[in-house]
Amino acid sequence: MGEGREGIGREGGLKPMLACPRCRRHTFARRDLVSTALDGTAQCASCGETVRLDMFSRWLLACAIALILPGVLLYGNIFYSGHLFVVSLLFVFAAWAGLSYLCCPLLTLERAPTGQPIDRKAGMLILVVLLSAAGVIDSFMASRFDVEPLENTRSTSAAQQQR
């Protein structure tokens, strides 16, 4: 499944390493998978090849997130809170990084399609645009779900006290 290999880390302990598809050197550690660009690409330190997770690895992580996300949103009372999209975006990015870190020995890499990878500046700009759009959509949804002011209604405890 994964081409993981144990490498010696800075602390002297063993850590799983992934092989570059071009030079076959085991240069990608867990921290490299967590600190990838927004499009999921990373550069090989040895040969400079741009790589990403292969289709099965991306599918594995996406399915795990798809199974966990509804439970988090339902049991966290996020659906009608006005923060659905912002929380969903943040959860998906955090879960992708966390699962990449945990599942590192099971994952494999492939060459990324040719083209300009997203650098850190462009990634941050895309993230800001996504979060601001999610905030606008959330505020629109929250305005639709807000209940009318409770000026003319009485609570059940107030009605019981008057009896």
C-alpha positions in Angstrom: 0.0 0.0 0.0 2.3 2.8 1.2 6.0 3.0 0.4 6.7 4.0 4.0 10.1 3.4 5.5 11.5 4.2 8.9 14.0 7.0 9.0 15.9 8.4 11.8 14.5 11.7 13.0 16.3 14.6 14.6 15.3 13.4 18.1 16.9 10.1 17.4 13.6 8.2 17.1 12.3 6.4 14.1 9.8 8.2 11.9 7.9 7.0 8.7 9.2 8.5 5.5 7.5 8.4 2.0 9.5 8.0 -1.2 9.5 10.5 -4.0 8.0 9.0 -7.2 10.8 10.4 -9.3 14.1 9.8 -7.4 12.8 7.1 -5.1 14.5 8.7 -2.1 12.6 8.6 1.2 12.5 12.4 1.8 8.9 13.1 2.8 8.2 13.0 6.5 4.9 13.5 8.4 5.6 17.2 8.8 6.0 17.6 5.1 2.5 16.2 4.5 1.0 18.5 7.1 2.7 21.6 5.7 1.8 21.1 2.1 0.3 23.9 0.0 -3.4 24.5 -0.2 -3.5 22.4 -3.4 -1.8 19.5 -1.6 1.5 19.7 -3.4 5.0 19.6 -1.9 8.5 19.8 -3.4 11.0 16.9 -3.1 14.1 18.2 -1.3 16.4 15.9 -3.4 15.2 16.3 -6.9 12.8 19.3 -6.8 9.8 17.2 -8.2 6.4 18.5 -7.3 4.4 15.7 -5.7 1.0 15.1 -4.2 -0.9 12.3 -2.6 -2.1 9.6 -5.0 -5.8 9.1 -5.9 -6.3 6.3 -3.4 -4.7 8.2 -0.5 -6.8 11.3 -1.3 -9.9 9.1 -1.5 -9.0 7.5 1.8 -8.7 10.8 3.6 -11.8 12.4 2.0 -14.0 9.4 2.9 -12.8 9.5 6.5 -13.6 13.2 6.7 -17.0 12.7 5.0 -17.9 10.1 7.6 -16.8 12.3 10.6 -18.0 15.8 9.4 -21.8 15.2 9.7 -21.5 13.9 13.3 -19.4 16.9 14.3 -21.8 19.3 12.8 -24.9 17.6 14.2 -23.7 16.9 17.7 -21.9 20.3 17.9 -25.2 22.1 17.1 -23.5 23.9 14.2 -26.2 23.5 11.5 -28.3 26.4 12.6 -25.8 28.4 14.5 -24.8 30.7 11.6 -21.3 29.3 11.4 -21.8 26.2 9.3 -19.5 26.9 6.3 -16.7 28.5 8.4 -16.6 25.6 10.8 -16.9 23.1 8.0 -13.9 24.7 6.1 -11.8 24.9 9.2 -12.7 21.3 10.2 -11.9 19.9 6.7 -8.5 21.6 6.6 -7.6 20.5 10.1 -8.9 17.0 9.6 -7.0 16.6 6.3 -3.7 17.7 8.0 -4.4 15.5 11.1 -5.3 12.4 9.1 -2.3 13.0 6.8 -0.1 13.0 9.8 -1.6 9.9 11.4 -1.9 7.9 8.2 1.5 8.7 6.9 2.8 5.1 6.7 -0.3 4.1 4.6 -0.2 6.9 2.1 1.7 7.1 -1.2 2.8 9.9 -3.5 2.5 10.6 -7.2 3.8 13.3 -9.5 1.7 16.4 -9.5 0.4 17.6 -12.9 2.7 20.0 -14.6 1.9 23.6 -13.9 2.5 26.3 -11.4 1.9 25.0 -7.8 0.1 27.3 -5.5 2.7 29.1 -3.3 2.1 30.2 0.3 1.0 33.8 -0.7 -1.6 32.6 -3.2 -2.7 29.8 -0.8 -3.3 32.4 2.0 -5.2 34.6 -0.5 -7.5 31.7 -1.5 -8.0 30.7 2.1 -9.0 34.3 3.0 -11.5 34.4 0.1 -13.0 31.0 1.0 -13.4 32.0 4.7 -14.9 35.4 3.8 -17.3 33.8 1.3 -18.2 31.3 4.0 -18.8 34.1 6.5 -21.1 35.9 4.1 -23.1 32.8 3.4 -23.3 31.9 7.1 -24.6 35.4 8.0 -27.2 35.2 5.2 -28.3 31.8 6.5 -28.3 33.1 10.1 -30.6 36.0 9.1 -33.0 33.6 7.5 -33.1 31.3 10.6 -33.4 34.0 13.2 -36.6 33.9 15.2 -38.7 37.0 15.5 -38.1 39.1 18.6 -40.0 37.7 21.6 -41.6 41.0 22.6 -45.2 39.9 22.4 -44.7 36.4 23.6 -44.4 35.2 27.2 -42.4 32.3 28.5 -44.2 29.4 30.0 -42.7 30.1 33.4 -44.1 33.7 33.3 -47.5 32.4 32.3 -47.5 29.9 35.2 -46.5 32.6 37.7 -49.5 34.8 36.8 -52.0 32.0 37.6 
